[in-house]
Amino acid sequence: MNCPNCKGKDIGKIGNQHYYCWNCFIELSVQNGVFQVHEVESDGSLSSLNDLFSEEERRLQW
Ligand SMILES: [Zn+2]
């Protein structure tokens, strides 16, 4: 699968339905076949990047 942000394939699994893109440093979780995209802030909190992508772009493509 490809990162919806950078289209890279350097995605590591960090948990159940939970992934991390080592290329652009965003966190991805999967809900109902659609990526939920989060950015990890410097203070460790998560901010949603879902607004930057259409649902079509966030749909899982294996
Ligand atoms: Zn990426």
N, CA, C, O and the ligand as a Tripos MOL2 file, in Angstrom:
@<TRIPOS>MOLECULE
protein
  249   247    63     0     0
PROTEIN
NO_CHARGES

@<TRIPOS>ATOM
      1 N           0.8290   -1.1920    0.0000 N.3       1 MET1
      2 CA          0.0000    0.0000    0.0000 C.3       1 MET1
      3 C           0.8700    1.2500    0.0000 C.2       1 MET1
      4 O           2.0370    1.2130    0.3900 O.2       1 MET1
      5 N           0.2920    2.3370   -0.4360 N.am      2 ASN2
      6 CA          1.0500    3.5610   -0.5820 C.3       2 ASN2
      7 C           0.5600    4.6280    0.3980 C.2       2 ASN2
      8 O          -0.6170    4.6740    0.7540 O.2       2 ASN2
      9 N           1.4610    5.4520    0.8070 N.am      3 CYS3
     10 CA          1.1080    6.5750    1.6620 C.3       3 CYS3
     11 C           0.2380    7.5600    0.8770 C.2       3 CYS3
     12 O           0.5970    7.9330   -0.2400 O.2       3 CYS3
     13 N          -0.8910    7.9850    1.4330 N.am      4 PRO4
     14 CA         -1.7520    8.9150    0.6890 C.3       4 PRO4
     15 C          -1.1340   10.3010    0.5490 C.2       4 PRO4
     16 O          -1.5840   11.1030   -0.2700 O.2       4 PRO4
     17 N          -0.1350   10.5780    1.3190 N.am      5 ASN5
     18 CA          0.4870   11.8990    1.2790 C.3       5 ASN5
     19 C           1.6310   11.9520    0.2760 C.2       5 ASN5
     20 O           1.6200   12.7830   -0.6320 O.2       5 ASN5
     21 N           2.6180   11.0720    0.4310 N.am      6 CYS6
     22 CA          3.8110   11.1400   -0.4170 C.3       6 CYS6
     23 C           3.8270   10.0510   -1.4670 C.2       6 CYS6
     24 O           4.7380    9.9990   -2.2930 O.2       6 CYS6
     25 N           2.8220    9.1710   -1.4470 N.am      7 LYS7
     26 CA          2.7310    8.0480   -2.3870 C.3       7 LYS7
     27 C           3.8690    7.0500   -2.2060 C.2       7 LYS7
     28 O           4.0600    6.1640   -3.0390 O.2       7 LYS7
     29 N           4.6170    7.1910   -1.1260 N.am      8 GLY8
     30 CA          5.7230    6.2890   -0.8840 C.3       8 GLY8
     31 C           5.2500    4.9520   -0.3400 C.2       8 GLY8
     32 O           4.1070    4.8050    0.0940 O.2       8 GLY8
     33 N           6.1440    3.9930   -0.3720 N.am      9 LYS9
     34 CA          5.8110    2.6570    0.1120 C.3       9 LYS9
     35 C           6.5560    2.3210    1.3910 C.2       9 LYS9
     36 O           6.5400    1.1810    1.8560 O.2       9 LYS9
     37 N           7.2030    3.3210    1.9490 N.am     10 ASP10
     38 CA          8.0160    3.0870    3.1310 C.3      10 ASP10
     39 C           7.1500    3.1980    4.3820 C.2      10 ASP10
     40 O           7.3680    4.0540    5.2400 O.2      10 ASP10
     41 N           6.1620    2.3050    4.4610 N.am     11 ILE11
     42 CA          5.1840    2.3510    5.5340 C.3      11 ILE11
     43 C           5.3990    1.1860    6.4790 C.2      11 ILE11
     44 O           5.4210    0.0300    6.0580 O.2      11 ILE11
     45 N           5.5560    1.4920    7.7490 N.am     12 GLY12
     46 CA          5.7530    0.4650    8.7470 C.3      12 GLY12
     47 C           4.5130    0.2800    9.5910 C.2      12 GLY12
     48 O           3.7890    1.2330    9.8820 O.2      12 GLY12
     49 N           4.2810   -0.9600    9.9780 N.am     13 LYS13
     50 CA          3.1420   -1.2420   10.8430 C.3      13 LYS13
     51 C           3.5540   -1.0210   12.2850 C.2      13 LYS13
     52 O           4.5350   -1.6010   12.7500 O.2      13 LYS13
     53 N           2.8110   -0.1850   12.9950 N.am     14 ILE14
     54 CA          3.1590    0.0870   14.3890 C.3      14 ILE14
     55 C           2.1100   -0.4490   15.3360 C.2      14 ILE14
     56 O           2.2610   -0.3240   16.5520 O.2      14 ILE14
     57 N           1.0530   -1.0430   14.8140 N.am     15 GLY15
     58 CA          0.0270   -1.6170   15.6730 C.3      15 GLY15
     59 C          -1.0770   -2.1840   14.8270 C.2      15 GLY15
     60 O          -1.0150   -2.1600   13.5980 O.2      15 GLY15
     61 N          -2.0980   -2.7010   15.4990 N.am     16 ASN16
     62 CA         -3.2400   -3.2490   14.7880 C.3      16 ASN16
     63 C          -3.9610   -2.1290   14.0440 C.2      16 ASN16
     64 O          -4.4770   -1.1990   14.6630 O.2      16 ASN16
     65 N          -3.9950   -2.2190   12.6950 N.am     17 GLN17
     66 CA         -4.6470   -1.1950   11.8720 C.3      17 GLN17
     67 C          -3.9800    0.1780   12.0330 C.2      17 GLN17
     68 O          -4.6230    1.2170   11.8840 O.2      17 GLN17
     69 N          -2.6970    0.1550   12.3360 N.am     18 HIS18
     70 CA         -1.9890    1.3870   12.6480 C.3      18 HIS18
     71 C          -0.6550    1.3850   11.9250 C.2      18 HIS18
     72 O           0.1230    0.4400   12.0630 O.2      18 HIS18
     73 N          -0.3800    2.4330   11.1540 N.am     19 TYR19
     74 CA          0.8160    2.4560   10.3260 C.3      19 TYR19
     75 C           1.5140    3.7990   10.4450 C.2      19 TYR19
     76 O           0.9430    4.7900   10.9010 O.2      19 TYR19
     77 N           2.7690    3.7960   10.0180 N.am     20 TYR20
     78 CA          3.5610    5.0240   10.0840 C.3      20 TYR20
     79 C           4.3580    5.1600    8.8050 C.2      20 TYR20
     80 O           5.0020    4.2080    8.3630 O.2      20 TYR20
     81 N           4.3170    6.3380    8.2110 N.am     21 CYS21
     82 CA          5.1140    6.5670    7.0080 C.3      21 CYS21
     83 C           6.4650    7.1380    7.4130 C.2      21 CYS21
     84 O           6.5490    8.2270    7.9800 O.2      21 CYS21
     85 N           7.5030    6.3970    7.1200 N.am     22 TRP22
     86 CA          8.8540    6.8130    7.5120 C.3      22 TRP22
     87 C           9.4030    7.8670    6.5610 C.2      22 TRP22
     88 O          10.4580    8.4480    6.8130 O.2      22 TRP22
     89 N           8.6990    8.1090    5.4850 N.am     23 ASN23
     90 CA          9.1590    9.1020    4.5150 C.3      23 ASN23
     91 C           8.6800   10.5020    4.8800 C.2      23 ASN23
     92 O           9.4600   11.4540    4.8640 O.2      23 ASN23
     93 N           7.3910   10.6260    5.2110 N.am     24 CYS24
     94 CA          6.8730   11.9620    5.5320 C.3      24 CYS24
     95 C           6.4100   12.0630    6.9810 C.2      24 CYS24
     96 O           5.8440   13.0820    7.3770 O.2      24 CYS24
     97 N           6.6460   11.0110    7.7830 N.am     25 PHE25
     98 CA          6.4280   11.0790    9.2260 C.3      25 PHE25
     99 C           4.9840   11.3830    9.6040 C.2      25 PHE25
    100 O           4.7170   12.2100   10.4760 O.2      25 PHE25
    101 N           4.0700   10.7130    8.9440 N.am     26 ILE26
    102 CA          2.6800   10.8330    9.3670 C.3      26 ILE26
    103 C           2.2000    9.4730    9.8470 C.2      26 ILE26
    104 O           2.7240    8.4300    9.4550 O.2      26 ILE26
    105 N           1.2020    9.5120   10.6930 N.am     27 GLU27
    106 CA          0.6390    8.2990   11.2370 C.3      27 GLU27
    107 C          -0.6680    7.9980   10.5220 C.2      27 GLU27
    108 O          -1.4720    8.8940   10.2660 O.2      27 GLU27
    109 N          -0.8660    6.7370   10.2070 N.am     28 LEU28
    110 CA         -2.0490    6.3140    9.4730 C.3      28 LEU28
    111 C          -2.7660    5.2470   10.2720 C.2      28 LEU28
    112 O          -2.1500    4.2840   10.7290 O.2      28 LEU28
    113 N          -4.0540    5.4130   10.4390 N.am     29 SER29
    114 CA         -4.8520    4.3210   10.9790 C.3      29 SER29
    115 C          -5.9450    4.0230    9.9680 C.2      29 SER29
    116 O          -6.2940    4.8710    9.1470 O.2      29 SER29
    117 N          -6.4760    2.8240   10.0320 N.am     30 VAL30
    118 CA         -7.4420    2.3850    9.0400 C.3      30 VAL30
    119 C          -8.7940    2.1720    9.7000 C.2      30 VAL30
    120 O          -8.9150    1.4130   10.6610 O.2      30 VAL30
    121 N          -9.8030    2.8450    9.1770 N.am     31 GLN31
    122 CA        -11.1660    2.6340    9.6590 C.3      31 GLN31
    123 C         -12.0650    2.4270    8.4570 C.2      31 GLN31
    124 O         -12.1680    3.2890    7.5850 O.2      31 GLN31
    125 N         -12.7070    1.2830    8.4210 N.am     32 ASN32
    126 CA        -13.6340    0.9550    7.3330 C.3      32 ASN32
    127 C         -12.9820    1.0950    5.9610 C.2      32 ASN32
    128 O         -13.6130    1.5510    5.0070 O.2      32 ASN32
    129 N         -11.7180    0.6980    5.8730 N.am     33 GLY33
    130 CA        -11.0310    0.7180    4.5920 C.3      33 GLY33
    131 C         -10.5520    2.0770    4.1500 C.2      33 GLY33
    132 O         -10.1020    2.2410    3.0150 O.2      33 GLY33
    133 N         -10.6420    3.0660    5.0390 N.am     34 VAL34
    134 CA        -10.1910    4.4140    4.6990 C.3      34 VAL34
    135 C          -9.1330    4.8500    5.7110 C.2      34 VAL34
    136 O          -9.3050    4.6840    6.9190 O.2      34 VAL34
    137 N          -8.0450    5.4060    5.2020 N.am     35 PHE35
    138 CA         -7.0070    5.9090    6.0840 C.3      35 PHE35
    139 C          -7.4850    7.1090    6.8880 C.2      35 PHE35
    140 O          -8.1310    8.0090    6.3510 O.2      35 PHE35
    141 N          -7.1680    7.1150    8.1590 N.am     36 GLN36
    142 CA         -7.2500    8.3350    8.9480 C.3      36 GLN36
    143 C          -5.8140    8.8330    9.0770 C.2      36 GLN36
    144 O          -4.9470    8.1090    9.5650 O.2      36 GLN36
    145 N          -5.5650   10.0470    8.6490 N.am     37 VAL37
    146 CA         -4.2060   10.5620    8.5680 C.3      37 VAL37
    147 C          -3.9550   11.5350    9.7120 C.2      37 VAL37
    148 O          -4.7300   12.4650    9.9350 O.2      37 VAL37
    149 N          -2.8660   11.3090   10.4320 N.am     38 HIS38
    150 CA         -2.5160   12.1700   11.5520 C.3      38 HIS38
    151 C          -1.0510   12.5600   11.4660 C.2      38 HIS38
    152 O          -0.2000   11.7950   11.0130 O.2      38 HIS38
    153 N          -0.7940   13.7580   11.9090 N.am     39 GLU39
    154 CA          0.5740   14.2170   12.0250 C.3      39 GLU39
    155 C           0.9240   14.2670   13.5030 C.2      39 GLU39
    156 O           0.1240   14.7140   14.3250 O.2      39 GLU39
    157 N           2.1240   13.8060   13.8360 N.am     40 VAL40
    158 CA          2.5670   13.8540   15.2200 C.3      40 VAL40
    159 C           3.2630   15.1830   15.4480 C.2      40 VAL40
    160 O           4.2790   15.4830   14.8230 O.2      40 VAL40
    161 N           2.7020   15.9730   16.3510 N.am     41 GLU41
    162 CA          3.2920   17.2730   16.6520 C.3      41 GLU41
    163 C           4.5450   17.0900   17.5010 C.2      41 GLU41
    164 O           4.7840   16.0170   18.0560 O.2      41 GLU41
    165 N           5.3390   18.1500   17.5930 N.am     42 SER42
    166 CA          6.5810   18.0500   18.3500 C.3      42 SER42
    167 C           6.3340   17.7600   19.8230 C.2      42 SER42
    168 O           7.2080   17.2170   20.4990 O.2      42 SER42
    169 N           5.1500   18.1170   20.3330 N.am     43 ASP43
    170 CA          4.8590   17.8160   21.7330 C.3      43 ASP43
    171 C           4.2400   16.4350   21.9160 C.2      43 ASP43
    172 O           3.8470   16.0650   23.0220 O.2      43 ASP43
    173 N           4.1550   15.6760   20.8270 N.am     44 GLY44
    174 CA          3.6760   14.3100   20.9150 C.3      44 GLY44
    175 C           2.1870   14.1470   20.6610 C.2      44 GLY44
    176 O           1.6980   13.0210   20.5720 O.2      44 GLY44
    177 N           1.4610   15.2440   20.5430 N.am     45 SER45
    178 CA          0.0320   15.1410   20.2810 C.3      45 SER45
    179 C          -0.2150   14.8980   18.7880 C.2      45 SER45
    180 O           0.6560   15.1350   17.9510 O.2      45 SER45
    181 N          -1.4030   14.4280   18.4860 N.am     46 LEU46
    182 CA         -1.7530   14.1200   17.1070 C.3      46 LEU46
    183 C          -2.7030   15.1760   16.5670 C.2      46 LEU46
    184 O          -3.6470   15.5800   17.2460 O.2      46 LEU46
    185 N          -2.4490   15.6190   15.3510 N.am     47 SER47
    186 CA         -3.4230   16.4970   14.7110 C.3      47 SER47
    187 C          -3.8730   15.8290   13.4160 C.2      47 SER47
    188 O          -3.0750   15.2300   12.6950 O.2      47 SER47
    189 N          -5.1440   15.9430   13.1450 N.am     48 SER48
    190 CA         -5.7090   15.2590   11.9850 C.3      48 SER48
    191 C          -5.3560   15.9800   10.6960 C.2      48 SER48
    192 O          -5.4420   17.2050   10.6100 O.2      48 SER48
    193 N          -4.9600   15.2100    9.6990 N.am     49 LEU49
    194 CA         -4.6980   15.7650    8.3680 C.3      49 LEU49
    195 C          -5.7660   15.3130    7.3830 C.2      49 LEU49
    196 O          -5.6080   15.4820    6.1730 O.2      49 LEU49
    197 N          -6.8420   14.7440    7.8880 N.am     50 ASN50
    198 CA         -7.8700   14.2090    6.9960 C.3      50 ASN50
    199 C          -8.3990   15.2560    6.0250 C.2      50 ASN50
    200 O          -8.7390   14.9470    4.8820 O.2      50 ASN50
    201 N          -8.4640   16.5140    6.5020 N.am     51 ASP51
    202 CA         -9.0180   17.5780    5.6750 C.3      51 ASP51
    203 C          -8.1940   17.8320    4.4140 C.2      51 ASP51
    204 O          -8.6930   18.3820    3.4330 O.2      51 ASP51
    205 N          -6.9220   17.4210    4.4560 N.am     52 LEU52
    206 CA         -6.0460   17.6850    3.3100 C.3      52 LEU52
    207 C          -6.2690   16.6990    2.1720 C.2      52 LEU52
    208 O          -5.7610   16.8940    1.0680 O.2      52 LEU52
    209 N          -7.0250   15.6470    2.4390 N.am     53 PHE53
    210 CA         -7.1950   14.5970    1.4440 C.3      53 PHE53
    211 C          -8.6820   14.3280    1.2310 C.2      53 PHE53
    212 O          -9.4860   14.4400    2.1560 O.2      53 PHE53
    213 N          -9.0240   13.9800    0.0260 N.am     54 SER54
    214 CA        -10.3900   13.5250   -0.2180 C.3      54 SER54
    215 C         -10.5190   12.0930    0.2930 C.2      54 SER54
    216 O          -9.5210   11.3980    0.4860 O.2      54 SER54
    217 N         -11.7470   11.6680    0.5070 N.am     55 GLU55
    218 CA        -11.9270   10.2930    0.9560 C.3      55 GLU55
    219 C         -11.4030    9.3090   -0.0820 C.2      55 GLU55
    220 O         -10.9030    8.2360    0.2550 O.2      55 GLU55
    221 N         -11.5280    9.6910   -1.3480 N.am     56 GLU56
    222 CA        -11.0250    8.8280   -2.4200 C.3      56 GLU56
    223 C          -9.5140    8.6300   -2.2910 C.2      56 GLU56
    224 O          -9.0030    7.5260   -2.4770 O.2      56 GLU56
    225 N          -8.8220    9.6990   -1.9760 N.am     57 GLU57
    226 CA         -7.3650    9.6130   -1.8250 C.3      57 GLU57
    227 C          -6.9800    8.7910   -0.6090 C.2      57 GLU57
    228 O          -5.9070    8.1900   -0.5660 O.2      57 GLU57
    229 N          -7.8660    8.7690    0.3810 N.am     58 ARG58
    230 CA         -7.5320    8.0650    1.6210 C.3      58 ARG58
    231 C          -7.9800    6.6140    1.6000 C.2      58 ARG58
    232 O          -7.6810    5.8490    2.5180 O.2      58 ARG58
    233 N          -8.6990    6.2390    0.5500 N.am     59 ARG59
    234 CA         -9.1610    4.8600    0.4780 C.3      59 ARG59
    235 C          -7.9750    3.9180    0.3040 C.2      59 ARG59
    236 O          -7.0300    4.2330   -0.4200 O.2      59 ARG59
    237 N          -8.0220    2.7860    0.9520 N.am     60 LEU60
    238 CA         -6.9230    1.8380    0.8930 C.3      60 LEU60
    239 C          -6.7070    1.3090   -0.5130 C.2      60 LEU60
    240 O          -7.6510    0.8890   -1.1830 O.2      60 LEU60
    241 N          -5.4760    1.3330   -0.9470 N.am     61 GLN61
    242 CA         -5.1020    0.7500   -2.2310 C.3      61 GLN61
    243 C          -3.9740   -0.2400   -1.9860 C.2      61 GLN61
    244 O          -2.8230    0.1430   -1.7750 O.2      61 GLN61
    245 N          -4.3160   -1.4730   -2.0160 N.am     62 TRP62
    246 CA         -3.3090   -2.5040   -1.7130 C.3      62 TRP62
    247 C          -2.5360   -2.8610   -2.9610 C.2      62 TRP62
    248 O          -1.6450   -3.7080   -2.9140 O.2      62 TRP62
    249 ZN          4.2680    9.4240    3.3100 Zn       63 ZN63
@<TRIPOS>BOND
     1     1     2 1
     2     2     3 1
     3     3     4 2
     4     3     5 am
     5     5     6 1
     6     6     7 1
     7     7     8 2
     8     7     9 am
     9     9    10 1
    10    10    11 1
    11    11    12 2
    12    11    13 am
    13    13    14 1
    14    14    15 1
    15    15    16 2
    16    15    17 am
    17    17    18 1
    18    18    19 1
    19    19    20 2
    20    19    21 am
    21    21    22 1
    22    22    23 1
    23    23    24 2
    24    23    25 am
    25    25    26 1
    26    26    27 1
    27    27    28 2
    28    27    29 am
    29    29    30 1
    30    30    31 1
    31    31    32 2
    32    31    33 am
    33    33    34 1
    34    34    35 1
    35    35    36 2
    36    35    37 am
    37    37    38 1
    38    38    39 1
    39    39    40 2
    40    39    41 am
    41    41    42 1
    42    42    43 1
    43    43    44 2
    44    43    45 am
    45    45    46 1
    46    46    47 1
    47    47    48 2
    48    47    49 am
    49    49    50 1
    50    50    51 1
    51    51    52 2
    52    51    53 am
    53    53    54 1
    54    54    55 1
    55    55    56 2
    56    55    57 am
    57    57    58 1
    58    58    59 1
    59    59    60 2
    60    59    61 am
    61    61    62 1
    62    62    63 1
    63    63    64 2
    64    63    65 am
    65    65    66 1
    66    66    67 1
    67    67    68 2
    68    67    69 am
    69    69    70 1
    70    70    71 1
    71    71    72 2
    72    71    73 am
    73    73    74 1
    74    74    75 1
    75    75    76 2
    76    75    77 am
    77    77    78 1
    78    78    79 1
    79    79    80 2
    80    79    81 am
    81    81    82 1
    82    82    83 1
    83    83    84 2
    84    83    85 am
    85    85    86 1
    86    86    87 1
    87    87    88 2
    88    87    89 am
    89    89    90 1
    90    90    91 1
    91    91    92 2
    92    91    93 am
    93    93    94 1
    94    94    95 1
    95    95    96 2
    96    95    97 am
    97    97    98 1
    98    98    99 1
    99    99   100 2
   100    99   101 am
   101   101   102 1
   102   102   103 1
   103   103   104 2
   104   103   105 am
   105   105   106 1
   106   106   107 1
   107   107   108 2
   108   107   109 am
   109   109   110 1
   110   110   111 1
   111   111   112 2
   112   111   113 am
   113   113   114 1
   114   114   115 1
   115   115   116 2
   116   115   117 am
   117   117   118 1
   118   118   119 1
   119   119   120 2
   120   119   121 am
   121   121   122 1
   122   122   123 1
   123   123   124 2
   124   123   125 am
   125   125   126 1
   126   126   127 1
   127   127   128 2
   128   127   129 am
   129   129   130 1
   130   130   131 1
   131   131   132 2
   132   131   133 am
   133   133   134 1
   134   134   135 1
   135   135   136 2
   136   135   137 am
   137   137   138 1
   138   138   139 1
   139   139   140 2
   140   139   141 am
   141   141   142 1
   142   142   143 1
   143   143   144 2
   144   143   145 am
   145   145   146 1
   146   146   147 1
   147   147   148 2
   148   147   149 am
   149   149   150 1
   150   150   151 1
   151   151   152 2
   152   151   153 am
   153   153   154 1
   154   154   155 1
   155   155   156 2
   156   155   157 am
   157   157   158 1
   158   158   159 1
   159   159   160 2
   160   159   161 am
   161   161   162 1
   162   162   163 1
   163   163   164 2
   164   163   165 am
   165   165   166 1
   166   166   167 1
   167   167   168 2
   168   167   169 am
   169   169   170 1
   170   170   171 1
   171   171   172 2
   172   171   173 am
   173   173   174 1
   174   174   175 1
   175   175   176 2
   176   175   177 am
   177   177   178 1
   178   178   179 1
   179   179   180 2
   180   179   181 am
   181   181   182 1
   182   182   183 1
   183   183   184 2
   184   183   185 am
   185   185   186 1
   186   186   187 1
   187   187   188 2
   188   187   189 am
   189   189   190 1
   190   190   191 1
   191   191   192 2
   192   191   193 am
   193   193   194 1
   194   194   195 1
   195   195   196 2
   196   195   197 am
   197   197   198 1
   198   198   199 1
   199   199   200 2
   200   199   201 am
   201   201   202 1
   202   202   203 1
   203   203   204 2
   204   203   205 am
   205   205   206 1
   206   206   207 1
   207   207   208 2
   208   207   209 am
   209   209   210 1
   210   210   211 1
   211   211   212 2
   212   211   213 am
   213   213   214 1
   214   214   215 1
   215   215   216 2
   216   215   217 am
   217   217   218 1
   218   218   219 1
   219   219   220 2
   220   219   221 am
   221   221   222 1
   222   222   223 1
   223   223   224 2
   224   223   225 am
   225   225   226 1
   226   226   227 1
   227   227   228 2
   228   227   229 am
   229   229   230 1
   230   230   231 1
   231   231   232 2
   232   231   233 am
   233   233   234 1
   234   234   235 1
   235   235   236 2
   236   235   237 am
   237   237   238 1
   238   238   239 1
   239   239   240 2
   240   239   241 am
   241   241   242 1
   242   242   243 1
   243   243   244 2
   244   243   245 am
   245   245   246 1
   246   246   247 1
   247   247   248 2
@<TRIPOS>SUBSTRUCTURE
     1 MET1         2 RESIDUE 1 A MET
     2 ASN2         6 RESIDUE 1 A ASN
     3 CYS3        10 RESIDUE 1 A CYS
     4 PRO4        14 RESIDUE 1 A PRO
     5 ASN5        18 RESIDUE 1 A ASN
     6 CYS6        22 RESIDUE 1 A CYS
     7 LYS7        26 RESIDUE 1 A LYS
     8 GLY8        30 RESIDUE 1 A GLY
     9 LYS9        34 RESIDUE 1 A LYS
    10 ASP10       38 RESIDUE 1 A ASP
    11 ILE11       42 RESIDUE 1 A ILE
    12 GLY12       46 RESIDUE 1 A GLY
    13 LYS13       50 RESIDUE 1 A LYS
    14 ILE14       54 RESIDUE 1 A ILE
    15 GLY15       58 RESIDUE 1 A GLY
    16 ASN16       62 RESIDUE 1 A ASN
    17 GLN17       66 RESIDUE 1 A GLN
    18 HIS18       70 RESIDUE 1 A HIS
    19 TYR19       74 RESIDUE 1 A TYR
    20 TYR20       78 RESIDUE 1 A TYR
    21 CYS21       82 RESIDUE 1 A CYS
    22 TRP22       86 RESIDUE 1 A TRP
    23 ASN23       90 RESIDUE 1 A ASN
    24 CYS24       94 RESIDUE 1 A CYS
    25 PHE25       98 RESIDUE 1 A PHE
    26 ILE26      102 RESIDUE 1 A ILE
    27 GLU27      106 RESIDUE 1 A GLU
    28 LEU28      110 RESIDUE 1 A LEU
    29 SER29      114 RESIDUE 1 A SER
    30 VAL30      118 RESIDUE 1 A VAL
    31 GLN31      122 RESIDUE 1 A GLN
    32 ASN32      126 RESIDUE 1 A ASN
    33 GLY33      130 RESIDUE 1 A GLY
    34 VAL34      134 RESIDUE 1 A VAL
    35 PHE35      138 RESIDUE 1 A PHE
    36 GLN36      142 RESIDUE 1 A GLN
    37 VAL37      146 RESIDUE 1 A VAL
    38 HIS38      150 RESIDUE 1 A HIS
    39 GLU39      154 RESIDUE 1 A GLU
    40 VAL40      158 RESIDUE 1 A VAL
    41 GLU41      162 RESIDUE 1 A GLU
    42 SER42      166 RESIDUE 1 A SER
    43 ASP43      170 RESIDUE 1 A ASP
    44 GLY44      174 RESIDUE 1 A GLY
    45 SER45      178 RESIDUE 1 A SER
    46 LEU46      182 RESIDUE 1 A LEU
    47 SER47      186 RESIDUE 1 A SER
    48 SER48      190 RESIDUE 1 A SER
    49 LEU49      194 RESIDUE 1 A LEU
    50 ASN50      198 RESIDUE 1 A ASN
    51 ASP51      202 RESIDUE 1 A ASP
    52 LEU52      206 RESIDUE 1 A LEU
    53 PHE53      210 RESIDUE 1 A PHE
    54 SER54      214 RESIDUE 1 A SER
    55 GLU55      218 RESIDUE 1 A GLU
    56 GLU56      222 RESIDUE 1 A GLU
    57 GLU57      226 RESIDUE 1 A GLU
    58 ARG58      230 RESIDUE 1 A ARG
    59 ARG59      234 RESIDUE 1 A ARG
    60 LEU60      238 RESIDUE 1 A LEU
    61 GLN61      242 RESIDUE 1 A GLN
    62 TRP62      246 RESIDUE 1 A TRP
    63 ZN63       249 GROUP 0 **** ****
